[in-house]
Amino acid sequence: MGTPSVNPRHWTLVGGPAGDEVALLLSEDDETGLRVAWFGEWSGGAQAAPIHHPRRQRWGARLDAASPSAMWSGEGGAPISAPALQYQREGGGWTFVPRRIEVRVPDAQRLEVVQTDDAAALVLVISFHLDAATGVLEVASRLSNPGTDGVTVGWCAAVELPLPYWADHLLDHAGDWCAEFQRETRPLGAAGLLREVREGRSGHAHPAVLVFGDGVPGALGGRVLGMQLAWSGNHRERVDRRPDGTDVAQLGMLPLGNELKLAAGASWQSPPAFCAVSRQGLDGLAARFSAACRSRVLPPSGQRWPRPVHLNTWEALYFDHDMDRLEALAREAAALGVERFVLDDGWFLGRRDDGRALGDWSADPKRYPDGLGPLIDTVRGLGMRFGLWVEPEMISEDSELYRAQPHWVRGEPGRPALFGRKQRVLDLGQAQVCDHLFAVLSDLLEAHPIDYLKWDHNRVLTESAGAGGPGHLAQVAGLYDLLDRLRSAHPQVEIESCASGGGRVDWGMLARCHRLWSSDSNDPVVRARIMAGASLFAPPEVLGVHVGPARAHTTGRVTDVDFRAAVALLGHFGLELDLLELDVAERQRLGAHVQRYKRLRDLLHSGRHATPVFDEDHLVRIVTAPDRSRAVAIVLRLDDRRPGLPVRFTLTDLDPALAYRLTLSEPLPEADRRPAMLVGAGDFEPPGMVVGGAWLASAGLTLQLPAPQSAVVLELQACG
Ligand code: DGJ
């Protein structure tokens, strides 16, 4: 037992379902100051309780006294650690050691910590909101400058949390175009982590997320902590391993150069970070993030249900738009049960390839002599809704817009322009640029019954916005404002966010959009792996997955339609292939898969999803209805690195007191692609057998799928 601390005070927020609560504890005493003492699992029920408040260790080469606050510490305080606030004041001054600290309690689920450093003339307010229902913690910081001159902020974390003592592994997510959300686990070494993403968007390479495990994070069990930043621009993740064991993780948006300036009297609000812990491994973490995303982040739910079957024209046509072909494609799509027809890139003024016309958002008169109206009429006449691809933030030098407004483009005077996909970036920091985009897009949406925009973003930001500075923050602010204006002017229109696939998958976009295009890889093996990673952070109904052509355009891998369609059940199901090339049997089969998706989508998109198996060879996704009366198991054999090895899994979200009837979902796999056995509870006997929920949760199922790239979908229905 250490010596009692001096005058301890504490504050507690508790949230999450009964029996699975989490808590945020703030503690303060006269010696060690204020700090976040704990964010993690909590056994104390909803009741706040006094906490153990150990004294500061004095041994070792440490400073004699701690600063009054060890939260979001700045330069110049103690203990010395990675500062969560870095700034430079014009008249001098760069340290932040607040002496006046106030903890406010707006309500039972919120705390606000107001830290004032009079010498620095800065006030930092940190707000915590622990959601009672989900236990997900939302944290943001707000910095104000009551001083008489300006400050340039180099870094102000949205969140800094102490790592729980058990967090000794990092589950990282890295990726690239067509390879988003690849997982990598490693021990959290003594060096910690400092990572910065400077793509001008959340990015393919490293989404703004951190996941820690008690050992290697597993799907079903074990303690995990996840953090994600709701921000679509540059970001920084930092893990600081302190010698005294008070390790912290920080997450925040990353200002470049001098772009985050606070004039005298000004304030700045960070984007929020969302943090969750689970005792039930990655599936528990995914469940918490999904629930919070559904209830607190997504645009109002009215428009979201049920998620319509898409046809996207990209891999069917690329830039080769032809009215007869498009109409034939639309007819075929409608016959298959497609509900939304999305016209991708290639429809606008002179757009024959990716080298021209971005910025000219009017129909190409050669391909669409009467505008988009006739095609939209055809699509709607066939009973489908119409969606349109745009890439508003970008501009081609070969465009009417560039010729008229060359100064609207980002770039530094005196330096050669940098191109990505042959295009440049509009400066959304200029109000007239955003006004122009709003007017053009609004006109399109008013002129035609367009229900959906696919909003793309196909290059990274590199250059400054003119001579004034990087302008990356202003770019994201301009984007958010534009999206918000469009959504309020056209509330019936849904928006899909895309950035060369999954280059902007984050909750900043999700707060404004209805769907994220998770990757350009329609190779089902690659896509299934991407979905396993991405589904940790967002619910499946917002992550688009399409049935692509038999031979995947990005990898050349050939797979059958049953497998591709089963993979598309992992998210928001769509089609992206040339339906006119399919033979009759393939068309019928695809139609049957569309029907299955429609039959299952309410469950797939409202249930609790779990991924009990994700290894080199298999991926198993289970979705269980909130009332536990139904479940679906999507069992995918991705590879055969260990040929013949069966896959075993449990269904832990079912009601152990109930029995469930298991059926192979229609359309049945071809006879030679059916699972060879379902052992444990007896061999599988279509049309159905009855197994207890307790058995399924404990002993589970064993299936042997015959071949790589085969799939089986099981449906479970409670029957007493
Ligand atoms: C990149 C997207 O990810 C694709 O789906 C497609 O829309 C192309 N851009 C069009 O240029």
Residues whose N, C-alpha, C, O or C-beta is under 5 A from the ligand:
A	BS01	DGJ	W314 D344 D345 C498 S500 G501 D520
